[in-house]
Amino acid sequence: MLLYILLGFTIGLEGGYSLPAAGFKDINTGMNFSIFALRDVGFVDLTLGVQAAYYTGDNTSYHFSTTGLRLGVQKSKWRISPVLAIGGYYANRSLNASKESGFTAAYSIGVILNFRIERLSIYPKIYYEGLTDMKTHAGFIGLNLGVGYEI
Amino acid sequence: MKYRIMIFALLVMFCGDNHIVQRAAEDYFPLRAEYWWRYASEDDTIYVEVEPTDTLLQTECFPVSYNGVVRYLAKSDDGVLQYIKKTYNYAGNDHTVIEDFMIRIELPLTKDNTYQYGISDSIYVANQLIKASYEINGIVIDYAYDSDYGDIYEVNLTSIESMITPDTAIVDTIEVTEFYAPGVGMVRFLAGTSEYRLIEHSIP
């Protein structure tokens, strides 16, 4: 039964590097990593992923990190496909021993370049990821590399 | 029904008063030439204006005029730096004992952050040892939501400056509490028994 449910799914890993593009003047660079599942649901492929990102500050004692869920759409059969995603993150920021945390909504828009070798898919992705607490919007430009395997 | 509860829970989480993106993304200490702020207490006003950049000790800084009294401030990766100079006057001549930039406010502002910076040095003037020191202790006490400005940080600063000669020891301790808003800078401060509030500002 489990195998039947999983058939047709692609599972994968994605990670990369990001830079602040709007706001976040105290952040220098960041790394992100996600695990995702993808399924063709008709016209689009739906992805559900768990993502974690870690950013270092210009002040070397400052760090900003996010962890959360992301739901997105893309078109894996196209060589070049737009990607759109929304999600919710739990964010942490810390300086020395002090810490703050809170929730943010996240959205991302980008482009992937799909390469397929039988069941394996590899794609570079360039995207903008915005974070908002409904008061302020800010975001990052990212360059990721993803690998997926169709079960 | 389940979906409605989930959507409601998400809206409560993301639309609450905890604006972490605002606190992480916005500038709480805008510093550019021609920016100005006017503060008023019950019986006094203070006009603060940022003047065009200057260079001191090979550091580009902004002269900031507080009712005509200039304080030199600069921004570094670690915080807002203040130019500190202590001189000892002997026979009509000023002798510099300490001169440096030192962090006044550690950035980015983060609740409960405590820090301490200090400089000290000594020189001989007419065969007498003169010692001077300047120390700043900062505590970012908390942040609170304000409907006009957003999340405002409360920062308590205690500066201790001393000048010690063979005959005398002068120690001054000054405590101020300052409140910083995103994109605006200081919106309120407490100095001694006086409380000053921002009444107008210009940040083009």
Interface residues (C-beta under 8 A of the other chain):
Chain A: A22 G23 F24 K25 D26 I27 G57 D58 N59 T60 S61 Y62 F64 G88 A91 R93 S94 L95 N96 A97 S98 K99 E100 S101 G102 F103 T104 A105 L131 T132 D133 M134 K135 T136 H137 A138
Chain B: L10 M13 F14 C15 G16 N18 H19 I20 V21 Q22 R23 A24 A25 E26 D27 D77 D78 G79 E106 L107 P108 T110 K111 D112 N113 T114 Y115 V140 G150 P182
